[in-house]
């Protein structure tokens, strides 16, 4: 039996009975779901796969490798997160294992931030819903900031609600909120703005004058990452507006496309950047049925939570999720990982909806509701695993391509100091990781001459001719339709010392 409470500081659905409440609210639920998530990442994702081209940029910023080219859409949080490993080694296996374990710990802490707002078993259910998504498992061990934007967004929402509803009375909660806001803004500055804006608006509505410490703590934390981002914008990209424009072009475009957003939900990639591959059909259209059920359960969960907390508090995670979805629909982005914060936040009301279905009926109606909820979770695990398997195969094929390019250039005598350029965008996904593996620098602009003493290589696809002086260099076919133009090494000047 359950009973609903009417105070803002109590869970939307609370078990009756001390022993039952103790079991259902045990922190072990959160430990179990975090451990299961880590195990899934370690077992189901390719930990030995070489780093992709975006990953090499983040990994190279703090470590033994010369920094690869930095671009407008990137932020400094991810290089800082992996620095404890990259300072010692650039091994992809070591980095991925480290991130997988850290991801489980991050999920545990983010769910713990909601403790007291929901029973622990409901929070664990939310963790299972989010952690079973193929994109969550795929991204947890990869060097991208989106999973961490999701984790920090989830933790921030829980902390803010705990403070304004009176569940958290210690000043340490404000310190933790500032820390989470700082990490969020360092990971994805724009995401942090879209998450914290509705969060702080809700805090003001609920707590009024008492919200001042919450707003101050969050703003102080956000200032860490946003100030760094703004300073870097002036130093390297002209100004913040110019950087935002460059970022929009780099990660998808500048047009509204609800259809592309649906294609992304079905496991596809929909790019509006000229030259990059983009889907025109649907990767897994049947998956949209599960997403529709996910949205429906979240709506039910918001309604159920509103009966205990009121509409403002109940709707906070859903509103934050909608803000993130809007951010990545106008303009449309080109990868499902950008929507991870939305799914992490929406997992809380979805779990509320499942809990309400399991508790709000009696007899055969309750059995039917529990069956439907169970079918939702099982369907997620089956369908999402199928998409994960296909995505892993595609990623491994791309990694094998860059490995082959690196091995071929190594056989041709390409050694540091060296610089590799390629025809953009067709070969960048293979040429930049190859440059990283060889210890070379990388350039988007194949017309830019290499520094004196550097071995210069320009990669082109098929019969395309390289630009500038590279057309006069010896050409070598290195497989997969790729041709390498390698600048001949100049003989040492007379009298020069060898060394």
Buried (B, 14 or more C-beta within 10 A) or exposed (E): EBEBBEEBBBBBBBBEEEEBBEBBBBBEBBBBBBBBBBEBBBEBBBBEBBBBBBBBBBBBBBBEBBEBBBBBBBBBBBBBBBBEBBEEEBBBBBBBBBBBBBBBEBBBBBBBBBBBBBBBBBBBBBBBBBBBBBBBBBBBBBBBBBBBBBBBBBBBBBBBBBBBBEBBEEEEBBEBBBBBBBBBBBBBBBBBBBBBEBBBBBBBBBBEEEBEBBBEBBBBBBBBBBEBBBEBBEEEBEEBEEBBBBBBBBBBBEEEBEEBBBBBBBBBBBBBBEEBEBBEEBBBBEBBEBBEBBBEBBBBBBBBBBBBBBEBBBBBBBBBBBBBBEBBBBBBBBBBBBBBBBBBBBBBBBBBBBBBBBBBBEEEEBEEBBEBBEEBBEBBEEBBBBBBEEBBEEBBEBBBBBBBBBBBBEEBEBEEBBBBBBBEBBBBBBBBBBBBBBBBBBBEEBEEEBEEEBBBBBBBBEEEEBBEEBEEBEBBEBEEEBBBBBBEEEEEEEEEEEE
